[in-house]
Amino acid sequence: VTGGAGFLGLHLANELLSRGIDVVVADIVGASPHSLGKKAEFIECDLTRPEQLNALPRNVAVVYHLAALSSPFACEQRPDLAFKLNVQATYNVLRFCVESSAKKIVFPSAAHIYGDHPQYLPIDEKHPVDMASHVYNATKKICEDMCRSFYENHNLDYVTFRLFNVYGPGKSTDFFIPSIITQGLSSHRIT
């Protein structure tokens, strides 16, 4: 699980562990996978540096690639970092999958690629995407396309899906739903 010390990665890793699956978490230096305890192997790894992926085990069946700069606002502020962390890291992980004979990569994309206002509801797989309005949208769509390309050129099986407003325990209030919940709780405090 890349990005396994982050919000989604931590929850996924714990779910996989609860099912008896061996889990290796790869995340950047300084990340703290405190909730995993000693149940999962943790490897510090900067996915933007291909040579660091050599530290990862080669007998991996499925790679869940959750490492990313997931804040659309941060992507707008630092497009260079967004492309490095989202696009370059994904390319490196895809190469790792092929070189290590992984059977599948699972890549969560984002509903942001439909743009600020969907053209119709309900949104389906044929809905047009909007790569031009935001850096985050562009990086996610490029990564989806790279997954398809690695399938077509290297027979690497993949699953991509587009997340809509993920929230839960431990989610940063920098995101929509947690910020609304926090605002609601603070406006109804009993003194």
C-alpha positions in Angstrom: 0.0 0.0 0.0 1.7 3.2 -1.2 0.8 6.1 0.9 -0.1 3.6 3.6 0.5 6.0 6.4 -2.0 8.5 5.0 -5.7 8.7 5.7 -7.0 6.2 3.1 -3.9 4.1 3.1 -4.0 3.5 6.8 -7.6 2.4 6.7 -7.0 0.2 3.7 -3.9 -1.4 5.3 -5.8 -2.1 8.5 -8.7 -3.7 6.6 -6.3 -5.9 4.6 -4.6 -6.9 7.8 -7.9 -7.8 9.5 -8.5 -10.2 6.6 -5.2 -12.0 7.2 -3.4 -10.5 4.2 0.3 -9.7 4.5 0.8 -5.9 4.0 3.8 -3.8 3.2 3.3 -0.1 3.6 5.5 2.3 1.6 5.4 6.0 2.5 7.7 9.0 2.7 10.3 9.7 5.3 8.7 11.1 8.4 5.3 9.5 8.0 4.0 7.7 11.1 2.1 4.5 10.6 1.2 4.5 14.3 -2.1 2.7 13.9 -0.5 -0.3 12.1 1.6 -1.3 15.0 3.9 -4.2 14.2 1.3 -6.0 12.0 2.5 -4.5 8.7 6.0 -4.0 7.3 6.8 -0.3 6.9 9.3 0.9 4.3 10.3 4.5 4.1 10.2 5.3 0.3 10.1 8.4 -1.8 8.2 7.1 -4.8 9.4 10.0 -6.9 12.9 8.5 -6.8 13.0 5.3 -8.8 16.0 3.9 -7.0 14.2 4.0 -3.7 11.6 1.5 -5.0 14.4 -1.1 -5.0 13.8 -1.3 -1.2 10.3 -2.7 -1.9 9.7 -6.5 -2.0 9.5 -8.1 -5.4 6.9 -10.7 -4.5 3.9 -8.4 -4.4 0.6 -9.6 -5.9 -1.4 -6.3 -5.8 -0.2 -2.7 -5.4 -2.7 -0.3 -4.0 -1.3 3.1 -5.1 -2.7 5.7 -2.7 0.3 7.9 -2.4 -0.4 11.4 -3.8 -0.7 15.1 -3.2 -4.4 14.8 -2.5 -5.3 18.4 -1.8 -6.6 20.2 -4.9 -5.7 23.5 -3.3 -2.1 22.4 -2.6 -1.9 21.2 -6.2 -2.9 24.6 -7.5 -0.3 26.3 -5.2 2.5 23.9 -6.2 1.8 22.4 -9.7 5.5 21.3 -9.9 5.1 19.3 -6.7 1.7 18.0 -7.8 3.2 16.5 -11.0 6.1 15.1 -9.2 4.1 13.4 -6.4 1.1 12.4 -8.5 2.4 11.8 -12.0 6.1 10.9 -11.7 5.5 8.7 -8.6 2.6 6.9 -10.4 4.8 6.2 -13.4 7.6 4.9 -11.1 5.1 2.6 -9.3 3.7 1.3 -12.6 7.3 0.5 -13.7 7.9 -1.2 -10.4 4.8 -3.3 -10.9 5.9 -4.5 -14.3 9.5 -5.2 -13.1 8.4 -7.1 -10.0 5.7 -9.1 -11.9 2.8 -7.7 -9.7 -0.5 -9.0 -11.0 -2.5 -5.8 -10.5 -2.4 -2.1 -9.5 -5.4 -0.4 -7.9 -5.4 3.3 -8.4 -8.0 5.7 -6.8 -8.6 8.7 -8.9 -10.9 11.6 -8.1 -14.4 12.9 -8.9 -12.7 16.3 -9.4 -11.8 15.2 -13.0 -15.5 15.8 -13.9 -15.0 19.5 -13.2 -16.6 21.9 -10.8 -20.1 21.3 -12.2 -21.0 18.0 -13.8 -22.8 18.2 -17.2 -25.4 15.7 -16.1 -26.5 13.5 -13.2 -26.0 10.8 -12.4 -22.4 10.8 -13.5 -21.4 7.7 -15.4 -18.2 6.4 -17.0 -19.0 8.2 -20.2 -19.2 11.7 -18.6 -16.7 14.1 -20.1 -13.7 15.0 -18.0 -12.2 18.4 -17.3 -8.4 18.4 -17.3 -8.0 22.1 -18.0 -9.5 23.8 -15.0 -7.3 22.4 -12.2 -3.9 20.9 -11.9 -5.2 18.2 -9.6 -7.7 17.1 -12.3 -5.0 16.9 -14.9 -2.7 14.8 -12.7 -5.4 12.3 -11.8 -6.5 11.9 -15.4 -2.9 11.4 -16.6 -2.4 8.7 -14.0 -5.6 6.9 -15.1 -4.4 7.0 -18.7 -0.9 5.7 -17.6 -2.6 2.7 -15.9 -4.5 2.0 -19.1 -1.3 2.3 -21.1 0.6 -0.1 -18.9 -2.2 -2.6 -19.3 -2.1 -2.3 -23.1 1.7 -2.3 -23.3 2.7 -4.6 -20.4 -0.4 -6.6 -19.6 -0.5 -5.1 -16.1 -4.1 -5.5 -14.8 -5.5 -2.5 -13.2 -8.5 -1.0 -11.4 -9.2 2.7 -11.3 -12.1 4.4 -9.6 -13.0 7.9 -8.8 -13.6 8.9 -5.2 -16.2 11.4 -4.1 -15.7 13.3 -0.8 -14.1 10.6 1.2 -14.2 11.2 5.0 -14.0 9.4 8.3 -12.0 9.3 11.5 -8.6 10.9 11.1 -9.4 12.9 7.9 -7.9 16.3 7.8 -10.3 19.3 8.1 -8.7 20.7 5.0 -11.3 18.7 3.0 -14.9 19.5 2.4 -16.9 17.1 4.5 -14.7 17.2 7.6 -14.6 21.0 7.4 -18.4 21.1 7.3 -18.7 18.7 10.3 -16.2 20.8 12.2 -18.0 24.0 11.5 -21.3 22.4 12.5 -19.9 21.1 15.7 -18.3 24.4 16.6 -21.4 26.4 15.9 -23.5 24.2 18.2 -21.2 24.0 21.3 -23.0 24.3 24.6 -21.3 26.7 26.9 
